[in-house]
Each structure stands twice: as C-alpha cells, then as structure tokens.
Amino acid sequence: MADGLYRLVVLPDGTPFAAGFVSPPAQEPAAIAPYLGAGDGTVRRSLSVAGARLSAQVTREAGRALSTLSQGDVPVLCSVLAAGRAPEDAELLREFVVSMHEAAPLRALARGKAAPFAAIAAAAERPLWAAILIPVVAPPVRAALLAWHLGLARAFFDAVGA
C-alpha cells in the first residue's frame, strides 16, 4: 500500500463526510489481527473506542471485506473494503450500496434520496475503504472510531498485498 488508500465516508443521506487518498500509519499487528481473522470468513468481537463499547463484525473474502461496527443493536459505521478492480469488486460495491439503501434504519435517515450511496458504487479508486457513518455517537467517539477503522483498513490491505 505504498501510495495509501482511498477513503470515502458518507452520511446516511449521501452527504460526503470525508474523501481522498490517505496514508494511515501501520497498525500494531497484535492489536488489529483479532478483528481481521486469518483468511476468509467472519469475525465478531467487541472493542472499546474512546470509552464507547462497540461490537465489530468483519467478513473477508478474496481481497474484499465488509464490516459493521455497532453500539448495542445500532450500527454506527458500515463499510466495504475493495483491494482491486476485478468485476467481483464492482459487484460487491453495488451489492453493498443496495443492501445499505434497503436497511430500514438507513432508509429512514436518507431523507427520501433515491440513491444516497451512488458515490460508493461509482468509486474507481483502489484500494478503497468506503463507509457509511451513522452519526449516533458523540463526535469524539466518531473521530476515534474512524481512526480505528482506518487502521483496520490499512492492516487489511497490507495483508492482501494491495
């Protein structure tokens, strides 16, 4: 990941929150490995970010990943990681966007917009970390959560050789 990764974070109504290439610092492998697992599959773990207790679910498959960070039953960050330009990556982005748009909590927050996550489906930059940030936690927690997940994205892309 010599040139960094492309970060695209949007709010539930599609409003951009953060976009652009970033070079996150390398993460301590022991700190991130439990959330990535070893190879393809799903990992579910709890974590504390800026004093907030969260649960993480990360599903990896063939250089791609989906993750959801929740506080209780409420999602606070849903994301997709795509390392390459294979047709499967584009399909994953489309499926992610459709599933997020159909999710009742996000649909209610989309404020009637027909395609609030179109920028995610259209993103061509790689490696890509695209996320939907549901602003239900305090701003300091949000900032720490985004920084933590950026580190997770870096570790994931390093692991798959992106």
LONU-565770 format. One record per residue: y negated, z negated, x of N, C-alpha, C in turn; chain; residue number from 1. Coordinates in Angstrom, 1 decimal, padded with zeros to 4 digits, always signed. Example, Ala and Ser with C-alpha at 12.3 -4.5 7.8 and 13.67 -1.06 7.14 Angstrom:
BEGIN
ZARO/+005.7/-007.8/+013.2/+004.5/-007.8/+012.3/+003.3/-007.8/+013.2/A/1
ZARO/+002.2/-007.1/+012.8/+001.1/-007.1/+013.7/+000.0/-007.9/+012.9/A/2
This chain:
BEGIN
ZARO/+001.2/+000.0/+000.8/+000.0/+000.0/+000.0/-001.2/+000.0/+000.9/A/1
ZARO/-001.3/+000.9/+001.8/-002.4/+001.0/+002.8/-003.8/+001.1/+002.2/A/2
ZARO/-003.9/+001.9/+001.1/-005.2/+002.1/+000.5/-005.5/+001.3/-000.7/A/3
ZARO/-004.7/+000.3/-001.0/-004.9/-000.6/-002.1/-004.2/-000.1/-003.4/A/4
ZARO/-004.6/-000.7/-004.5/-004.0/-000.3/-005.8/-005.2/-000.1/-006.7/A/5
ZARO/-004.9/+000.7/-007.8/-005.9/+000.9/-008.8/-005.7/-000.1/-009.9/A/6
ZARO/-006.8/-000.9/-010.2/-006.8/-001.9/-011.2/-007.6/-001.4/-012.4/A/7
ZARO/-007.0/-001.4/-013.6/-007.6/-001.1/-014.8/-007.3/-002.2/-015.8/A/8
ZARO/-008.3/-002.9/-016.1/-008.2/-004.0/-017.1/-009.1/-003.8/-018.3/A/9
ZARO/-008.6/-003.8/-019.5/-009.4/-003.6/-020.7/-009.2/-004.7/-021.6/A/10
ZARO/-010.2/-004.9/-022.5/-010.1/-005.9/-023.5/-009.4/-005.3/-024.7/A/11
ZARO/-009.0/-006.1/-025.7/-008.2/-005.6/-026.9/-008.9/-004.5/-027.6/A/12
ZARO/-010.2/-004.4/-027.6/-010.9/-003.3/-028.3/-011.0/-002.0/-027.4/A/13
ZARO/-010.5/-002.1/-026.2/-010.6/-001.0/-025.3/-011.7/-001.0/-024.3/A/14
ZARO/-012.6/-002.0/-024.5/-013.8/-002.1/-023.6/-013.3/-002.4/-022.2/A/15
ZARO/-013.8/-001.6/-021.2/-013.4/-001.9/-019.8/-013.9/-003.2/-019.4/A/16
ZARO/-013.0/-003.9/-018.7/-013.3/-005.2/-018.1/-013.4/-005.1/-016.6/A/17
ZARO/-012.5/-004.3/-016.0/-012.5/-004.1/-014.5/-011.8/-002.8/-014.2/A/18
ZARO/-012.3/-002.0/-013.3/-011.6/-000.8/-013.0/-012.1/-000.4/-011.5/A/19
ZARO/-011.1/+000.2/-010.8/-011.4/+000.6/-009.5/-010.3/+000.3/-008.5/A/20
ZARO/-010.3/+000.9/-007.3/-009.4/+000.6/-006.3/-009.7/-000.8/-005.7/A/21
ZARO/-008.7/-001.6/-005.4/-008.9/-002.9/-004.8/-007.8/-003.1/-003.7/A/22
ZARO/-008.1/-003.9/-002.7/-007.1/-004.2/-001.7/-006.9/-005.7/-001.7/A/23
ZARO/-006.0/-006.1/-002.6/-005.7/-007.6/-002.7/-005.0/-008.1/-001.4/A/24
ZARO/-005.3/-009.3/-001.1/-004.6/-009.9/+000.1/-003.1/-010.0/-000.1/A/25
ZARO/-002.4/-010.0/+000.9/-000.9/-010.2/+000.8/-000.7/-011.6/+000.3/A/26
ZARO/+000.4/-011.7/-000.4/+000.8/-013.0/-001.0/+001.9/-013.6/-000.2/A/27
ZARO/+001.9/-014.9/-000.2/+003.0/-015.7/+000.4/+004.3/-015.3/-000.4/A/28
ZARO/+005.3/-014.7/+000.3/+006.5/-014.2/-000.4/+007.1/-015.3/-001.2/A/29
ZARO/+007.2/-016.5/-000.7/+007.9/-017.6/-001.4/+007.2/-018.0/-002.7/A/30
ZARO/+005.9/-017.8/-002.8/+005.1/-018.1/-004.0/+005.3/-017.1/-005.1/A/31
ZARO/+005.4/-015.8/-004.7/+005.5/-014.8/-005.7/+006.9/-014.4/-006.1/A/32
ZARO/+007.8/-014.4/-005.1/+009.2/-013.9/-005.3/+009.9/-014.4/-006.6/A/33
ZARO/+009.7/-015.7/-007.0/+010.4/-016.2/-008.2/+009.9/-015.4/-009.5/A/34
ZARO/+008.8/-014.8/-009.4/+008.2/-014.1/-010.6/+008.7/-012.6/-010.6/A/35
ZARO/+009.1/-012.1/-009.5/+009.5/-010.7/-009.4/+011.0/-010.6/-009.5/A/36
ZARO/+011.7/-011.6/-009.1/+013.2/-011.4/-009.1/+013.6/-010.5/-007.9/A/37
ZARO/+014.9/-010.2/-007.9/+015.4/-009.3/-006.8/+016.0/-008.1/-007.5/A/38
ZARO/+015.3/-007.0/-007.5/+015.7/-005.8/-008.1/+015.4/-005.7/-009.5/A/39
ZARO/+016.0/-004.7/-010.2/+015.7/-004.5/-011.6/+016.1/-005.7/-012.5/A/40
ZARO/+015.4/-005.9/-013.6/+015.8/-006.9/-014.5/+014.6/-007.7/-015.0/A/41
ZARO/+014.8/-008.8/-015.8/+013.7/-009.5/-016.4/+013.8/-011.0/-015.8/A/42
ZARO/+012.6/-011.5/-015.5/+012.4/-012.8/-015.0/+011.4/-013.5/-016.0/A/43
ZARO/+011.8/-014.7/-016.4/+010.9/-015.6/-017.2/+010.7/-016.9/-016.5/A/44
ZARO/+009.5/-017.3/-016.3/+009.2/-018.5/-015.5/+007.9/-019.1/-016.1/A/45
ZARO/+007.7/-020.3/-015.9/+006.4/-020.9/-016.2/+005.5/-021.1/-014.9/A/46
ZARO/+004.3/-021.2/-015.1/+003.4/-021.4/-014.0/+002.1/-022.1/-014.5/A/47
ZARO/+001.4/-022.6/-013.5/+000.1/-023.3/-013.8/-001.0/-022.5/-013.1/A/48
ZARO/-002.0/-022.0/-013.8/-003.1/-021.3/-013.2/-004.4/-022.0/-013.7/A/49
ZARO/-005.1/-022.5/-012.7/-006.4/-023.2/-012.9/-006.2/-024.3/-014.0/A/50
ZARO/-005.1/-025.0/-013.9/-004.9/-026.1/-014.8/-004.3/-025.7/-016.1/A/51
ZARO/-004.1/-024.4/-016.4/-003.6/-023.9/-017.7/-002.1/-023.7/-017.5/A/52
ZARO/-001.2/-024.2/-018.4/+000.2/-023.9/-018.3/+000.5/-022.6/-019.0/A/53
ZARO/+001.1/-021.7/-018.3/+001.4/-020.4/-018.8/+002.9/-020.0/-018.6/A/54
ZARO/+003.3/-019.1/-019.4/+004.7/-018.5/-019.1/+004.5/-017.1/-018.7/A/55
ZARO/+005.4/-016.6/-017.8/+005.4/-015.3/-017.4/+006.7/-014.6/-017.7/A/56
ZARO/+006.6/-013.4/-018.1/+007.8/-012.6/-018.3/+007.6/-011.2/-017.5/A/57
ZARO/+008.4/-010.9/-016.6/+008.2/-009.7/-015.8/+009.5/-008.9/-015.9/A/58
ZARO/+009.4/-007.7/-016.3/+010.6/-006.8/-016.3/+010.4/-005.6/-015.4/A/59
ZARO/+011.3/-005.5/-014.4/+011.2/-004.4/-013.4/+012.3/-003.4/-013.7/A/60
ZARO/+012.0/-002.1/-013.4/+012.9/-001.1/-013.4/+012.4/+000.1/-012.6/A/61
ZARO/+013.2/+000.5/-011.6/+012.9/+001.7/-010.9/+011.5/+001.9/-010.4/A/62
ZARO/+010.9/+001.0/-009.8/+009.5/+001.1/-009.3/+008.4/+001.0/-010.3/A/63
ZARO/+008.8/+000.5/-011.5/+007.8/+000.2/-012.6/+008.1/-001.2/-013.1/A/64
ZARO/+007.1/-001.8/-013.7/+007.2/-003.1/-014.3/+006.3/-003.3/-015.5/A/65
ZARO/+006.7/-004.2/-016.3/+005.9/-004.7/-017.5/+005.8/-006.2/-017.3/A/66
ZARO/+004.7/-006.8/-017.6/+004.6/-008.2/-017.6/+003.7/-008.7/-018.7/A/67
ZARO/+004.1/-009.9/-019.2/+003.2/-010.6/-020.2/+003.1/-012.1/-019.7/A/68
ZARO/+001.8/-012.5/-019.7/+001.5/-013.9/-019.4/+001.0/-014.5/-020.7/A/69
ZARO/+001.6/-015.6/-021.1/+001.2/-016.2/-022.4/+000.9/-017.7/-022.2/A/70
ZARO/+000.1/-018.2/-023.1/-000.2/-019.6/-023.2/+000.4/-020.0/-024.6/A/71
ZARO/+001.5/-020.8/-024.5/+002.3/-021.1/-025.7/+002.8/-019.7/-026.3/A/72
ZARO/+002.6/-019.4/-027.5/+003.1/-018.2/-028.1/+002.0/-017.1/-028.1/A/73
ZARO/+000.9/-017.4/-027.4/-000.3/-016.4/-027.5/-000.3/-015.7/-026.1/A/74
ZARO/-000.2/-014.3/-026.2/-000.3/-013.6/-025.0/-001.8/-013.6/-024.5/A/75
ZARO/-002.0/-013.7/-023.2/-003.3/-013.7/-022.6/-003.5/-012.5/-021.7/A/76
ZARO/-002.4/-011.9/-021.2/-002.5/-010.8/-020.3/-001.2/-010.0/-020.4/A/77
ZARO/-001.3/-008.7/-020.8/-000.1/-007.8/-020.9/-000.4/-006.7/-019.9/A/78
ZARO/+000.6/-006.4/-019.1/+000.3/-005.4/-018.1/+001.5/-004.5/-017.8/A/79
ZARO/+001.1/-003.4/-017.1/+002.1/-002.4/-016.7/+001.8/-002.0/-015.3/A/80
ZARO/+002.8/-001.9/-014.4/+002.7/-001.5/-013.0/+003.5/-000.2/-012.8/A/81
ZARO/+002.8/+000.8/-012.3/+003.4/+002.1/-012.1/+003.1/+002.5/-010.6/A/82
ZARO/+004.2/+002.7/-009.9/+004.1/+003.0/-008.4/+003.9/+004.5/-008.1/A/83
ZARO/+004.5/+005.3/-009.0/+004.5/+006.7/-008.6/+004.0/+007.6/-009.8/A/84
ZARO/+004.2/+008.9/-009.6/+003.8/+009.9/-010.5/+004.9/+010.6/-011.3/A/85
ZARO/+006.1/+010.0/-011.2/+007.2/+010.5/-011.9/+007.0/+010.6/-013.4/A/86
ZARO/+007.6/+011.6/-014.1/+007.4/+011.7/-015.5/+007.7/+010.3/-016.3/A/87
ZARO/+008.7/+009.6/-015.7/+009.0/+008.3/-016.3/+007.8/+007.3/-016.3/A/88
ZARO/+007.0/+007.4/-015.2/+005.8/+006.6/-015.2/+004.8/+006.9/-016.3/A/89
ZARO/+004.6/+008.2/-016.5/+003.7/+008.6/-017.6/+004.3/+008.1/-018.9/A/90
ZARO/+005.6/+008.3/-019.1/+006.2/+007.9/-020.4/+006.1/+006.4/-020.5/A/91
ZARO/+006.3/+005.6/-019.5/+006.1/+004.1/-019.6/+004.7/+003.8/-020.0/A/92
ZARO/+003.7/+004.4/-019.4/+002.3/+004.1/-019.8/+002.1/+004.4/-021.3/A/93
ZARO/+002.6/+005.6/-021.7/+002.4/+005.9/-023.2/+003.1/+004.9/-024.0/A/94
ZARO/+004.4/+004.5/-023.7/+005.1/+003.5/-024.5/+004.4/+002.2/-024.5/A/95
ZARO/+003.9/+001.8/-023.3/+003.1/+000.5/-023.2/+001.9/+000.5/-024.2/A/96
ZARO/+001.2/+001.6/-024.1/+000.0/+001.7/-025.0/+000.3/+001.7/-026.5/A/97
ZARO/+001.4/+002.4/-026.9/+001.8/+002.4/-028.3/+002.2/+001.0/-028.7/A/98
ZARO/+003.1/+000.4/-027.9/+003.6/-000.9/-028.3/+002.4/-002.0/-028.3/A/99
ZARO/+001.5/-001.9/-027.4/+000.3/-002.8/-027.5/-000.5/-002.5/-028.7/A/100
ZARO/-000.7/-001.3/-029.0/-001.5/-000.9/-030.2/-000.9/-001.4/-031.5/A/101
ZARO/+000.5/-001.4/-031.5/+001.2/-001.8/-032.7/+001.4/-003.3/-032.8/A/102
ZARO/+001.1/-004.1/-031.7/+001.3/-005.5/-031.7/+000.2/-006.1/-032.7/A/103
ZARO/+000.6/-006.9/-033.6/-000.3/-007.4/-034.7/-001.5/-008.1/-034.1/A/104
ZARO/-001.3/-009.0/-033.1/-002.5/-009.8/-032.6/-003.5/-008.8/-031.9/A/105
ZARO/-003.0/-007.8/-031.2/-003.9/-006.9/-030.6/-004.6/-005.9/-031.6/A/106
ZARO/-003.8/-005.5/-032.5/-004.3/-004.6/-033.6/-005.5/-005.2/-034.3/A/107
ZARO/-005.4/-006.5/-034.5/-006.4/-007.3/-035.2/-007.7/-007.3/-034.4/A/108
ZARO/-007.5/-007.4/-033.0/-008.6/-007.5/-032.1/-009.2/-006.1/-031.7/A/109
ZARO/-008.6/-005.1/-032.1/-009.0/-003.7/-031.7/-010.2/-003.2/-032.5/A/110
ZARO/-010.6/-004.0/-033.5/-011.8/-003.7/-034.3/-011.8/-002.3/-034.9/A/111
ZARO/-010.6/-001.9/-035.3/-010.4/-000.6/-036.0/-010.4/+000.6/-035.1/A/112
ZARO/-010.5/+000.5/-033.8/-010.5/+001.6/-033.0/-009.1/+002.3/-033.0/A/113
ZARO/-009.1/+003.6/-033.1/-007.8/+004.3/-033.3/-007.0/+004.3/-032.0/A/114
ZARO/-007.6/+004.4/-030.9/-006.9/+004.5/-029.6/-007.6/+003.6/-028.5/A/115
ZARO/-007.5/+002.3/-028.7/-008.3/+001.5/-027.8/-007.8/+001.5/-026.3/A/116
ZARO/-006.5/+001.9/-026.1/-005.9/+001.8/-024.8/-005.7/+003.2/-024.2/A/117
ZARO/-006.4/+004.2/-024.7/-006.2/+005.5/-024.2/-006.5/+005.7/-022.7/A/118
ZARO/-007.4/+004.9/-022.1/-007.6/+005.0/-020.7/-006.4/+004.6/-019.9/A/119
ZARO/-005.6/+003.7/-020.4/-004.4/+003.3/-019.7/-003.4/+004.4/-019.7/A/120
ZARO/-003.2/+005.1/-020.8/-002.2/+006.2/-020.9/-002.7/+007.3/-020.0/A/121
ZARO/-004.0/+007.5/-019.9/-004.5/+008.7/-019.1/-004.7/+008.4/-017.6/A/122
ZARO/-004.5/+007.1/-017.2/-004.7/+006.8/-015.8/-003.8/+007.6/-014.9/A/123
ZARO/-004.3/+008.3/-013.9/-003.5/+009.0/-013.0/-003.5/+008.4/-011.6/A/124
ZARO/-004.3/+007.4/-011.4/-004.3/+006.8/-010.0/-003.0/+006.0/-009.8/A/125
ZARO/-002.5/+006.0/-008.6/-001.3/+005.2/-008.2/-001.5/+004.6/-006.9/A/126
ZARO/-000.9/+003.5/-006.6/-000.2/+002.6/-007.5/-001.2/+002.0/-008.5/A/127
ZARO/-000.7/+001.8/-009.8/-001.6/+001.4/-010.9/-001.2/+000.1/-011.4/A/128
ZARO/-002.1/-000.8/-011.6/-001.9/-002.0/-012.3/-002.9/-001.9/-013.5/A/129
ZARO/-002.4/-001.7/-014.7/-003.2/-001.6/-015.9/-002.9/-002.8/-016.8/A/130
ZARO/-003.9/-003.4/-017.3/-003.7/-004.7/-018.1/-004.6/-004.7/-019.3/A/131
ZARO/-004.1/-005.4/-020.3/-005.0/-005.8/-021.5/-005.2/-007.3/-021.4/A/132
ZARO/-006.4/-007.7/-021.3/-006.8/-009.1/-021.2/-007.2/-009.6/-022.6/A/133
ZARO/-006.5/-010.5/-023.1/-006.9/-011.1/-024.4/-007.7/-012.4/-024.0/A/134
ZARO/-009.0/-012.4/-024.3/-009.8/-013.5/-023.9/-009.7/-014.7/-024.7/A/135
ZARO/-008.6/-015.4/-024.7/-008.4/-016.6/-025.4/-008.4/-017.9/-024.5/A/136
ZARO/-008.5/-017.7/-023.2/-008.6/-018.8/-022.3/-010.0/-018.8/-021.7/A/137
ZARO/-010.4/-020.0/-021.2/-011.7/-020.1/-020.6/-011.9/-019.2/-019.5/A/138
ZARO/-013.2/-018.7/-019.2/-013.5/-017.8/-018.2/-012.9/-018.2/-016.8/A/139
ZARO/-013.0/-019.5/-016.4/-012.4/-019.8/-015.1/-010.9/-019.6/-015.0/A/140
ZARO/-010.2/-019.9/-016.1/-008.8/-019.6/-016.2/-008.5/-018.1/-016.1/A/141
ZARO/-009.3/-017.3/-016.9/-009.2/-015.9/-016.9/-009.3/-015.3/-015.4/A/142
ZARO/-010.4/-015.8/-014.7/-010.6/-015.3/-013.4/-009.4/-015.6/-012.5/A/143
ZARO/-008.9/-016.9/-012.6/-007.7/-017.3/-011.7/-006.5/-016.5/-012.1/A/144
ZARO/-006.3/-016.3/-013.4/-005.2/-015.5/-013.9/-005.2/-014.1/-013.4/A/145
ZARO/-006.3/-013.5/-013.5/-006.4/-012.1/-013.0/-006.2/-012.0/-011.5/A/146
ZARO/-006.7/-013.0/-010.7/-006.4/-013.0/-009.3/-005.0/-013.3/-009.0/A/147
ZARO/-004.3/-014.2/-009.7/-002.9/-014.4/-009.5/-002.1/-013.1/-009.8/A/148
ZARO/-002.4/-012.5/-010.9/-001.6/-011.3/-011.3/-001.9/-010.1/-010.3/A/149
ZARO/-003.1/-010.1/-009.8/-003.4/-009.0/-008.8/-002.5/-009.3/-007.6/A/150
ZARO/-002.3/-010.5/-007.2/-001.4/-010.8/-006.1/+000.0/-010.5/-006.5/A/151
ZARO/+000.4/-010.7/-007.7/+001.8/-010.3/-008.2/+001.9/-008.7/-008.0/A/152
ZARO/+000.9/-008.0/-008.5/+000.9/-006.6/-008.4/+001.0/-006.1/-006.9/A/153
ZARO/+000.3/-006.7/-006.1/+000.4/-006.4/-004.6/+001.8/-006.6/-004.1/A/154
ZARO/+002.4/-007.8/-004.4/+003.7/-008.1/-004.0/+004.7/-007.1/-004.5/A/155
ZARO/+004.6/-006.7/-005.8/+005.5/-005.8/-006.4/+005.4/-004.4/-005.7/A/156
ZARO/+004.2/-003.9/-005.5/+004.0/-002.6/-004.9/+004.5/-002.6/-003.4/A/157
ZARO/+004.3/-003.7/-002.7/+004.8/-003.8/-001.4/+006.3/-003.8/-001.4/A/158
ZARO/+006.9/-004.4/-002.4/+008.4/-004.5/-002.5/+009.0/-003.1/-002.8/A/159
ZARO/+008.3/-002.3/-003.6/+008.9/-001.0/-003.9/+008.4/+000.1/-003.0/A/160
ZARO/+007.6/-000.3/-002.0/+007.1/+000.7/-001.0/+006.0/+001.7/-001.5/A/161
ZARO/+005.2/+001.2/-002.4/+004.1/+002.1/-002.9/+003.0/+002.1/-002.0/A/162
